Amino acid sequence: MAAGSELTPSQYIEHHLAFFTKPIGDGPFWTLNVDSLIVSILLGIIGVGFIWWVVRGATSGVPNRRQAFVEVLIEFVDNQAKGVFQHGDRHRFIAPLALTVGLWVLLMNAMDFLPADIVGLLTHHVSEHGFRYVPTADVNTTFALSISVLVLSIYFAIAVKGFGGWLHELFFAPFGTHPLLIPANFLFQMVEYISKTLSHSLRLFGNMYAGEILFLLLWMLAATGMAGAIAGSVLALGWAIFHVLIVLLQAYIFMMLTIVYISMAHEHH
Amino acid sequence: MNLNLTLIAQAVTFAVFIWLTVKFIWPYMLRAIETRQKTIADGLAAAEQGRRTLELSTRQADEAIKEARARAAEILAQAEKRSAQVIEEARQTAKEEGGRELAAAKAEIEQAVTRAREELRDRVASLAVAGAEKILRREVDARAHADLLESIKRQL
């Protein structure tokens, strides 16, 4: 802990939960969380780049271990997509989308395993105020993902059913085509879209944010002395092991929901 | 928890990564996997074909061996029959030959006996004639009593 002894617990937490922001305009909206952006772009480049690097040298003969690993990954994602999406050629968009989402979210989640204060030693050179290195513990990231999925599902709904078909569905489904039911239908559709998007992003955000906070609390315990350090380390190890499950599970859930939402957009009511 | 421009920046990043995956990763990997699957399927089919061919040729070979064995047995049986026949023929020939030779010997013996008897008869006749000659010396003219002598000779 760099300056831990001088900080009160709430200051410590606040310090670690502060974003490295850069205002680029007037108003609170026109700021960038540089930390989330840098880390997520780096992880995306690492993940997508790794797969691209393997795919570029891919052989249809006997694969080496690296290629076999990537193939297992791709086949896993493909199987998930195949199970849910039965509305056309999944290889054209939805399966690669699922791979991107799953891999990227997984890598971003996995950043939670890095020890906060050791990373802090490095990031203090970049930003003295704070550096959040778990992009999925930033609502901006999770909302960016879920809103992108929302936009994609609306796009596919229009592409499959036509704009008229989509509007028709918006006003005449799910309750019926009676004119009096139009407001109820529309309200229902809106609630569905909004709740899907909110739950999609907040589920991921909540899990990762909670994991981050719990680690911070344990590191605070570790700062109280020798006994605290031992207890904190043991508990943090336990939590990290449990957190492996959460990291994998949340990435998987996010990927699956992406497939499901886009598949649902293809369905006619 | 405050939403800001990061949202849009992240969405753009996301879109770029999706595009990269859709464009440059998925199709190539899928092609490699599918090509391999096809290769494996073809290989398995070829192996199956080879197995079937092997089975067929084994069966054919078995049949050929069986046929050859039957043929050999047949030839053997024929040869045995033939040899028995030859032996039988030889035995027959030998028997016939022996019979013939026996008959010839018998005939020869008979001939010899006849000849000896003839000779003996001649000798006895001539002895008798000589005896009679001695007795009758002058009286008996061999030429004049040829008939008589002949009849005597015949009675002997």
Interface residues (C-beta under 8 A of the other chain):
Chain A: T21 I24 G25 P28 F29 W30 T31 L32 N33 S36 L37 S40 I41 G44 V48 I51 W52 V55 R56 A58 T59 S60 G61 P63 Q67 V70 E71 I74 E75 D78 H91 R92 F93 A95 P96 L97 L99 T100 W104 P135 D138 V139 N140 T141 F143 A144 L145 I147 S148
Chain B: M1 N2 L3 N4 L5 T6 L7 I8 A9 Q10 A11 T13 F14 A15 F17 I18 L20 T21 V22 F24 I25 W26 P27 Y28 M29 L30 R31 A32 I33 T35 R36 T39
